[in-house]
Structures are given as structure tokens and as C-alpha cells.
Amino acid sequence: MGRVIYSIGTSKRELEDFLDILKTYQIKAAVDVRTFPVSKRFPQFCQETLSKVLEYSGIKYIYLGFELGGLRRGGYAKHTIKEEYERGINRLEEMAMSTNTVFFVVKSSFLNATGDILQEL
């Protein structure tokens, strides 16, 4: 039986709150599935800053936005039948077999296509 793959949204969270949640669940790998891992409104969640903070906190940062990110021409569901999506899912599952893993997107709730489809894994 596989392990649990946790999910979380960055939304309007403070970075400290985000880290506290990851630590509570003993997360060791954080997978960023945002297509665009930048934010003018929430600079604490820009890829450059967040990856450094996570690594400093003992959490490995992995970017899979190319493989699993949303905002796809033709819709996200069509993207899920592509090879790159399959590679991303396989990598996510492999990580979860060896360590506590979370994937994250922008929204705090997953009422968006990316989160809905990924949560069905």
C-alpha cells in the first residue's frame, strides 16, 4: 500500500503558518505544481524565496509545474493524457513512497481543475 500524498494551498497564508503546517505533518518533500511559481502579492511564495526557506527548514523543494501545473490550453483534463503529466505523477508517487510528501498550488481550497484532478490520485 502506498503512502499518503498531502496537499495544501498557499493562498493568503503567512510563510510561518505554511511551514508550521508542513512541520506538523512531518513533511520532508514539498512539490510545487504551480505553472507560474511567482507572486507579486505574496512574495514569500515566489519560487526563489520559498525553495531556500524550505531547504533551510529541512524540506526538499521540487518543482513539477511543467508536468502538473494548471492553466492549460484546451483544458487540464486533456493535459492529463500527455506523457509529461504521467512523468510528473510517477515522480510524485515515487517521492511519497520514500518520504512524507505534500504538493501545493495557489488556492487554499482545491476548487480548481489542477487540485481536483490531483486529489483523485
C-alpha positions as CSV (number, residue, x, y, z in Angstrom):
1,M,0.0,0.0,0.0
2,G,1.3,3.5,-0.9
3,R,1.7,6.4,1.4
4,V,-0.4,9.5,1.7
5,I,0.4,12.4,-0.6
6,Y,-0.7,15.6,1.3
7,S,-2.0,18.7,-0.5
8,I,-2.0,22.3,0.6
9,G,-2.7,25.7,-0.9
10,T,-0.5,28.8,-0.4
11,S,-3.4,31.3,-0.8
12,K,-3.1,34.2,1.6
13,R,-1.1,32.2,4.2
14,E,1.8,33.7,6.1
15,L,5.0,31.8,5.4
16,E,5.4,30.9,9.1
17,D,1.9,29.3,9.1
18,F,2.7,27.4,5.9
19,L,5.9,26.0,7.4
20,D,4.1,25.1,10.7
21,I,1.6,23.0,8.8
22,L,4.3,21.2,6.9
23,K,6.2,20.6,10.2
24,T,3.1,19.3,11.9
25,Y,2.7,16.6,9.2
26,Q,6.5,15.9,9.2
27,I,6.7,16.8,5.5
28,K,10.2,16.2,4.1
29,A,9.4,16.9,0.4
30,A,7.3,19.8,-0.9
31,V,6.3,19.6,-4.6
32,D,5.3,22.9,-6.3
33,V,2.8,22.2,-9.0
34,R,2.1,25.9,-9.8
35,T,2.5,26.7,-13.5
36,F,3.8,30.1,-12.6
37,P,5.7,29.9,-9.2
38,V,5.8,33.7,-8.7
39,S,3.6,36.1,-6.8
40,K,3.7,39.9,-6.6
41,R,1.0,39.9,-3.9
42,F,2.7,37.1,-1.8
43,P,6.4,37.3,-2.5
44,Q,7.1,34.8,0.3
45,F,5.8,32.1,-2.1
46,C,7.9,33.0,-5.1
47,Q,10.0,30.0,-6.1
48,E,13.3,31.6,-5.4
49,T,12.4,32.6,-1.8
50,L,10.3,29.6,-1.0
51,S,12.8,27.0,-2.2
52,K,15.5,28.5,0.0
53,V,13.3,28.7,3.1
54,L,12.1,25.1,2.7
55,E,15.6,23.8,2.2
56,Y,16.8,25.7,5.2
57,S,13.9,24.1,7.2
58,G,15.0,20.6,6.1
59,I,12.3,20.2,3.5
60,K,13.2,19.4,-0.1
61,Y,11.7,21.6,-2.7
62,I,10.8,20.0,-6.0
63,Y,9.2,21.9,-9.0
64,L,6.8,20.0,-11.1
65,G,4.8,22.9,-12.5
66,F,5.7,22.0,-16.1
67,E,4.4,18.4,-15.6
68,L,1.5,19.0,-13.3
69,G,0.6,22.7,-13.4
70,G,-2.7,24.1,-14.4
71,L,-3.7,26.8,-16.9
72,R,-3.5,24.6,-20.0
73,R,-4.7,25.4,-23.5
74,G,-7.5,23.0,-24.2
75,G,-8.1,22.4,-20.5
76,Y,-6.4,20.5,-17.8
77,A,-8.2,17.2,-18.4
78,K,-6.7,17.0,-21.9
79,H,-3.2,17.6,-20.3
80,T,-3.6,14.5,-18.1
81,I,-3.3,12.2,-21.0
82,K,0.1,13.5,-22.0
83,E,3.5,11.9,-21.3
84,E,4.8,14.8,-19.3
85,Y,1.8,14.6,-16.9
86,E,2.4,10.8,-16.4
87,R,6.1,11.5,-15.7
88,G,5.0,14.1,-13.1
89,I,2.5,11.8,-11.4
90,N,5.1,9.0,-11.3
91,R,7.7,11.2,-9.8
92,L,5.2,12.5,-7.2
93,E,4.2,8.9,-6.3
94,E,7.8,7.7,-6.1
95,M,8.7,10.5,-3.6
96,A,5.7,9.7,-1.5
97,M,6.9,6.1,-1.2
98,S,10.1,7.2,0.5
99,T,9.2,10.3,2.5
100,N,6.3,12.4,3.7
101,T,5.3,14.5,0.7
102,V,3.0,17.4,0.0
103,F,2.1,19.1,-3.3
104,F,0.9,22.7,-3.3
105,V,-1.0,25.1,-5.5
106,V,-2.0,28.7,-5.1
107,K,-5.6,28.3,-3.8
108,S,-6.4,27.4,-0.2
109,S,-9.1,25.1,-1.3
110,F,-8.9,22.8,-4.3
111,L,-11.9,24.0,-6.1
112,N,-9.9,24.3,-9.3
113,A,-9.1,21.8,-12.0
114,T,-5.5,21.0,-11.0
115,G,-6.2,20.3,-7.4
116,D,-9.4,18.4,-8.2
117,I,-7.6,16.0,-10.6
118,L,-4.5,15.6,-8.5
119,Q,-6.6,14.9,-5.4
120,E,-8.2,12.0,-7.2
121,L,-4.9,10.1,-7.4
